[in-house]
């Protein structure tokens, strides 16, 4: 474990609690966590996830503005938790699959292996699938849709493996905690949803 990994994991604990509670600290912590994991992922060679953290950094600014009612039609009121409209589901699934495929293609062409004990197809598949689904999940969080937790239920176990194989054990443990919070989060956000 390195210092950056430990600090990132500590920030991540505060981040997941604030996401679960949907409180005002979520987006600032998301910015901070994204910045730390940009460094962790690129130094660990988890490139698709590192690119995802760059996207998350930008989406954190967007999400903050949406949740505060600065962007959108909410007249400067905090956005309530809602359900994702059904008409968006096919597009969200298609986007996740297309982005995952794009990342997989890029990673296989880069062909920079990290893990000696894992087949390259498995390594690239995990990295690309977590990145593709996470991009969609981050968009869903910015809209404050309770179903965003479904994305993290899929992604977080794979992220545990990525960090474990790369030797970032504090981050792997953090994502085990994230897996637990996903179950709690989906229950809480669905209960608080106004639609």
C-alpha positions as CSV (number, residue, x, y, z in Angstrom):
1,X,0.0,0.0,0.0
2,X,1.3,3.5,-0.8
3,X,0.3,6.8,0.8
4,X,-1.7,8.0,-2.1
5,X,-3.7,4.7,-2.0
6,X,-4.5,5.1,1.7
7,X,-5.4,8.8,1.4
8,X,-7.7,8.0,-1.6
9,X,-9.4,5.3,0.4
10,X,-10.0,7.5,3.4
11,X,-11.5,10.2,1.1
12,X,-13.6,7.4,-0.5
13,X,-15.1,6.5,2.9
14,X,-16.4,10.0,3.4
15,X,-17.5,10.1,-0.3
16,X,-19.6,7.0,-0.1
17,X,-21.3,8.1,3.1
18,X,-22.2,11.4,1.6
19,X,-23.5,9.7,-1.6
20,X,-25.6,7.4,0.5
21,X,-27.0,10.4,2.4
22,X,-27.2,12.6,-0.8
23,X,-25.9,15.5,1.2
24,X,-24.2,18.7,0.1
25,X,-20.7,17.3,0.6
26,X,-21.1,14.6,-2.0
27,X,-19.9,16.6,-5.1
28,X,-17.0,18.3,-3.4
29,X,-15.8,14.9,-2.1
30,X,-16.4,13.5,-5.6
31,X,-14.1,16.2,-7.0
32,X,-11.4,15.4,-4.4
33,X,-11.7,11.6,-4.8
34,X,-11.6,11.9,-8.6
35,X,-8.4,13.9,-8.4
36,X,-6.7,11.3,-6.1
37,X,-7.8,8.4,-8.2
38,X,-6.6,10.0,-11.5
39,X,-3.1,9.8,-9.9
40,X,-3.7,6.3,-8.4
41,X,-5.1,4.8,-11.6
42,X,-2.6,6.2,-14.0
43,X,0.4,5.3,-11.8
44,X,-1.1,1.7,-11.4
45,X,-1.7,1.3,-15.1
46,X,-5.5,1.1,-14.8
47,X,-5.9,3.4,-17.8
48,X,-9.6,3.1,-18.6
49,X,-10.5,3.7,-14.9
50,X,-8.1,6.7,-14.9
51,X,-9.8,8.2,-17.9
52,X,-13.1,7.6,-16.1
53,X,-11.8,9.6,-13.1
54,X,-11.1,12.5,-15.5
55,X,-14.7,12.3,-16.7
56,X,-15.9,12.0,-13.1
57,X,-14.0,15.2,-12.2
58,X,-15.8,17.1,-14.8
59,X,-19.2,15.4,-14.0
60,X,-18.7,16.4,-10.4
61,X,-18.8,20.0,-11.3
62,X,-21.9,19.4,-13.5
63,X,-23.6,17.3,-10.8
64,X,-23.0,20.0,-8.2
65,X,-24.7,22.6,-10.5
66,X,-27.6,20.3,-11.3
67,X,-28.2,19.2,-7.7
68,X,-28.1,22.8,-6.5
69,X,-30.6,23.9,-9.1
70,X,-28.2,26.2,-10.9
71,X,-28.6,24.1,-14.1
72,X,-32.0,22.8,-15.1
73,X,-35.5,23.8,-14.4
74,X,-35.6,23.7,-10.6
75,X,-35.4,27.5,-9.9
76,X,-32.4,27.2,-7.6
77,X,-33.9,24.5,-5.4
78,X,-32.1,21.3,-4.5
79,X,-33.0,18.5,-6.9
80,X,-35.1,15.7,-5.4
81,X,-34.3,12.0,-5.8
82,X,-36.4,10.6,-8.6
83,X,-36.7,7.5,-10.8
84,X,-35.0,7.2,-14.2
85,X,-37.6,7.6,-16.9
86,X,-38.2,4.3,-18.8
87,X,-37.5,5.9,-22.2
88,X,-33.8,6.5,-21.2
89,X,-33.1,2.9,-20.3
90,X,-32.3,1.6,-23.8
91,X,-30.0,4.6,-24.4
92,X,-28.2,4.1,-21.1
93,X,-27.6,0.4,-21.7
94,X,-26.5,1.1,-25.3
95,X,-24.1,3.8,-24.1
96,X,-22.6,1.5,-21.4
97,X,-22.1,-1.3,-23.9
98,X,-20.7,1.0,-26.6
99,X,-18.3,2.8,-24.2
100,X,-17.2,-0.5,-22.7
101,X,-16.5,-1.8,-26.2
102,X,-14.5,1.3,-27.1
103,X,-12.4,1.1,-24.0
104,X,-11.8,-2.6,-24.6
105,X,-10.7,-1.9,-28.2
106,X,-8.4,0.9,-27.0
107,X,-6.9,-1.2,-24.2
108,X,-6.2,-4.2,-26.4
109,X,-4.5,-2.0,-28.9
110,X,-2.4,-0.4,-26.2
111,X,-1.7,-3.9,-25.0
112,X,0.1,-2.8,-21.9
113,X,-0.4,-5.6,-19.4
114,X,-0.4,-5.0,-15.7
115,X,-1.0,-8.4,-14.1
116,X,1.1,-11.4,-14.9
117,X,-1.4,-13.8,-13.2
118,X,-4.5,-12.6,-15.1
119,X,-5.2,-13.2,-18.8
120,X,-5.0,-10.0,-20.8
121,X,-8.6,-10.4,-22.0
122,X,-9.9,-10.6,-18.4
123,X,-7.8,-7.6,-17.4
124,X,-8.9,-5.4,-20.3
125,X,-12.5,-6.6,-20.0
126,X,-12.7,-5.7,-16.3
127,X,-11.1,-2.3,-16.8
128,X,-13.2,-1.4,-19.9
129,X,-16.5,-2.7,-18.5
130,X,-16.1,-0.8,-15.2
131,X,-15.3,2.4,-17.1
132,X,-18.2,2.1,-19.5
133,X,-20.8,1.4,-16.9
134,X,-19.4,4.0,-14.5
135,X,-19.7,6.8,-17.1
136,X,-23.4,6.0,-17.4
137,X,-23.7,5.7,-13.6
138,X,-22.1,9.1,-13.0
139,X,-24.5,10.7,-15.4
140,X,-27.4,9.0,-13.5
141,X,-26.0,10.3,-10.2
142,X,-26.0,13.8,-11.6
143,X,-29.7,13.5,-12.4
144,X,-30.3,12.1,-8.9
145,X,-32.0,8.9,-10.2
146,X,-32.1,6.2,-7.5
147,X,-31.3,3.5,-10.1
148,X,-27.7,4.9,-10.3
149,X,-26.9,2.4,-7.5
150,X,-27.5,-0.5,-10.0
151,X,-24.5,0.6,-12.0
152,X,-22.3,0.6,-8.9
153,X,-23.7,-2.8,-7.8
154,X,-22.3,-4.1,-11.1
155,X,-19.1,-2.1,-11.2
156,X,-17.8,-2.2,-7.6
157,X,-17.0,-6.0,-7.3
158,X,-15.0,-5.7,-10.6
159,X,-13.2,-2.6,-9.2
160,X,-12.3,-4.6,-6.1
161,X,-10.5,-7.1,-8.4
162,X,-8.7,-4.4,-10.4
163,X,-7.3,-2.7,-7.3
164,X,-6.4,-6.0,-5.7
165,X,-4.5,-7.2,-8.7
166,X,-2.7,-3.9,-9.1
167,X,-1.6,-3.9,-5.4
168,X,-3.8,-1.0,-4.3
169,X,-5.1,-3.0,-1.3
170,X,-6.6,0.0,0.6
171,X,-8.6,0.9,-2.5
172,X,-9.7,-2.7,-2.9
173,X,-10.9,-2.7,0.7
174,X,-12.7,0.7,0.1
175,X,-14.6,-0.8,-2.9
176,X,-15.7,-3.8,-0.7
177,X,-17.2,-1.1,1.6
178,X,-18.7,0.5,-1.5
179,X,-20.4,-2.8,-2.3
180,X,-22.2,-2.8,1.0
181,X,-23.2,0.9,0.7
182,X,-24.7,0.1,-2.7
183,X,-27.3,-2.1,-1.2
184,X,-28.0,0.4,1.6
185,X,-28.1,3.3,-1.0
186,X,-30.5,1.7,-3.4
187,X,-32.9,1.1,-0.5
188,X,-32.6,4.6,0.9
189,X,-32.8,6.5,-2.4
190,X,-35.7,4.4,-3.7
191,X,-37.6,5.1,-0.5
192,X,-36.9,8.9,-0.8
193,X,-37.7,9.0,-4.5
194,X,-40.7,11.3,-5.4
195,X,-41.5,9.3,-8.6
